[in-house]
């Protein structure tokens, strides 16, 4: 939406508290501002884009769902069919977790991604079931790692599976 100055608290507020870091209950005062959202459409792709580009050698479509969802054994949410986008690489979002609250060391994540062919020289498109959550987490970490060409398939599996004309893999 155009927010440039964004940070992620690795481990969240509970970890921050557990480590004895400073906190306050004071409420900061901010002046009223007008915000104009500036969506970055270059960071998302549509079903039509995936259809046209999924077989390109310089594109990696990354399915961030569970293995059971990836192989079509589980169908969740509003998905119409089980399976995956043909040619998608499986990289379950939880592979990045060090503990429940934190990320693994970024070098470890990078090696894991590289081993799956998810490399910085490729255009990477992440998807999950709905396009908000698991794929967003993976896209965020890829950007943290310096992967420059990261996009999200906003319709994700729910969109793809809803069109019976689109192929699926199991």
C-alpha positions as CSV (number, residue, x, y, z in Angstrom):
1,X,0.0,0.0,0.0
2,X,3.0,2.3,-0.3
3,X,4.5,1.9,3.2
4,X,8.3,2.2,2.8
5,X,9.4,2.4,6.4
6,X,8.3,-1.0,7.7
7,X,10.1,-3.3,10.2
8,X,9.4,-6.8,11.5
9,X,9.9,-7.7,15.1
10,X,11.5,-11.2,14.9
11,X,9.9,-13.2,17.6
12,X,7.1,-10.7,18.3
13,X,6.2,-8.8,21.4
14,X,6.2,-11.8,23.8
15,X,9.8,-12.5,22.9
16,X,10.7,-8.9,23.4
17,X,9.1,-9.0,26.8
18,X,10.7,-12.3,27.7
19,X,14.1,-10.8,26.9
20,X,13.4,-8.0,29.4
21,X,13.5,-5.2,26.8
22,X,12.0,-1.8,27.5
23,X,8.3,-1.3,27.1
24,X,5.9,1.5,28.0
25,X,2.2,2.1,28.4
26,X,2.6,5.7,27.4
27,X,0.5,6.4,24.3
28,X,2.4,8.5,21.8
29,X,0.7,11.5,20.3
30,X,0.7,11.9,16.6
31,X,-0.8,14.7,14.5
32,X,-3.5,13.9,12.1
33,X,-2.2,12.9,8.7
34,X,-3.8,12.1,5.4
35,X,-2.7,8.8,3.9
36,X,-3.0,8.0,0.2
37,X,-2.5,4.3,-0.5
38,X,-0.2,3.6,-3.4
39,X,-0.7,0.0,-4.2
40,X,2.3,-1.6,-5.8
41,X,0.7,-3.6,-8.6
42,X,4.2,-4.7,-9.8
43,X,4.5,-6.8,-6.7
44,X,1.4,-9.0,-7.4
45,X,0.3,-11.3,-10.2
46,X,-3.0,-12.5,-11.4
47,X,-4.3,-15.9,-12.5
48,X,-3.9,-14.8,-16.1
49,X,-0.2,-13.9,-15.4
50,X,0.5,-17.3,-13.9
51,X,-1.2,-19.0,-16.8
52,X,1.0,-17.1,-19.3
53,X,4.3,-17.2,-17.4
54,X,4.4,-20.4,-15.2
55,X,6.5,-22.3,-17.7
56,X,9.2,-19.7,-18.2
57,X,12.7,-20.8,-17.1
58,X,13.3,-17.5,-15.3
59,X,10.2,-17.9,-13.1
60,X,9.7,-20.0,-10.0
61,X,6.2,-20.5,-8.7
62,X,6.4,-21.3,-5.0
63,X,3.6,-23.1,-3.2
64,X,3.9,-22.2,0.5
65,X,1.1,-24.5,1.8
66,X,1.5,-27.7,3.7
67,X,2.8,-30.8,1.9
68,X,-0.7,-32.4,2.2
69,X,-2.2,-29.4,0.4
70,X,0.6,-29.4,-2.2
71,X,0.0,-33.1,-3.2
72,X,-3.8,-32.6,-3.2
73,X,-4.6,-34.8,-0.1
74,X,-6.1,-31.8,1.8
75,X,-8.4,-29.2,0.4
76,X,-8.8,-26.2,2.7
77,X,-10.9,-23.0,2.9
78,X,-12.6,-22.0,-0.3
79,X,-10.5,-24.2,-2.6
80,X,-12.5,-26.1,-5.2
81,X,-10.0,-28.8,-5.9
82,X,-6.9,-30.3,-4.4
83,X,-3.5,-30.1,-5.9
84,X,-1.1,-27.4,-7.0
85,X,-0.3,-25.2,-10.0
86,X,1.7,-27.5,-12.4
87,X,5.4,-26.8,-12.1
88,X,5.2,-25.2,-8.7
89,X,8.0,-25.8,-6.2
90,X,7.0,-26.7,-2.7
91,X,8.4,-24.6,0.1
92,X,6.2,-24.8,3.2
93,X,6.3,-21.5,5.0
94,X,7.1,-23.1,8.3
95,X,10.5,-24.2,7.0
96,X,11.7,-20.6,7.8
97,X,10.8,-21.0,11.5
98,X,13.5,-21.3,14.0
99,X,11.1,-21.6,17.0
100,X,7.5,-20.9,17.1
101,X,8.3,-17.2,17.4
102,X,11.3,-16.6,15.3
103,X,12.9,-17.1,11.9
104,X,15.8,-19.4,11.3
105,X,19.1,-17.7,10.6
106,X,18.8,-16.0,7.2
107,X,21.8,-17.9,5.8
108,X,20.2,-21.2,6.6
109,X,17.0,-20.1,4.9
110,X,18.9,-19.0,1.8
111,X,20.7,-22.3,1.5
112,X,17.4,-24.2,1.8
113,X,15.8,-22.0,-0.9
114,X,18.8,-22.4,-3.2
115,X,18.6,-26.2,-2.8
116,X,15.0,-26.0,-4.2
117,X,15.9,-23.8,-7.1
118,X,14.5,-20.7,-5.5
119,X,17.3,-18.4,-6.4
120,X,17.9,-14.7,-6.7
121,X,18.3,-14.8,-10.4
122,X,14.7,-15.9,-10.9
123,X,11.4,-14.1,-10.7
124,X,9.7,-15.7,-7.7
125,X,6.0,-15.9,-7.3
126,X,4.6,-17.1,-4.0
127,X,1.1,-18.5,-3.4
128,X,-0.8,-20.2,-0.6
129,X,-4.5,-20.9,-0.3
130,X,-5.9,-17.3,-0.2
131,X,-2.9,-15.1,-0.9
132,X,-2.7,-13.5,2.5
133,X,-0.6,-15.2,5.2
134,X,1.7,-18.0,4.3
135,X,2.7,-16.7,0.9
136,X,3.0,-13.2,2.3
137,X,5.4,-14.4,5.0
138,X,7.6,-16.2,2.5
139,X,7.6,-13.2,0.1
140,X,8.6,-10.9,3.1
141,X,11.5,-13.2,4.0
142,X,12.6,-13.4,0.4
143,X,12.7,-9.6,0.3
144,X,14.6,-9.5,3.6
145,X,17.2,-11.9,1.9
146,X,17.6,-9.5,-1.0
147,X,15.7,-11.4,-3.6
148,X,14.8,-8.6,-5.9
149,X,12.1,-10.1,-8.1
150,X,9.5,-11.3,-5.7
151,X,5.8,-11.2,-6.4
152,X,2.7,-12.7,-4.9
153,X,-0.1,-14.5,-6.6
154,X,-2.9,-12.7,-4.8
155,X,-5.7,-15.1,-5.9
156,X,-3.6,-18.0,-4.9
157,X,-4.9,-21.6,-4.8
158,X,-8.5,-20.6,-4.3
159,X,-8.5,-18.7,-7.6
160,X,-6.6,-21.3,-9.6
161,X,-8.6,-24.3,-8.3
162,X,-11.9,-22.6,-9.0
163,X,-11.5,-22.6,-12.7
164,X,-12.0,-26.2,-14.0
165,X,-10.3,-25.3,-17.3
166,X,-7.0,-24.8,-15.5
167,X,-4.7,-27.8,-15.1
168,X,-3.7,-29.0,-11.7
169,X,-0.9,-31.3,-10.5
170,X,-1.1,-33.9,-7.7
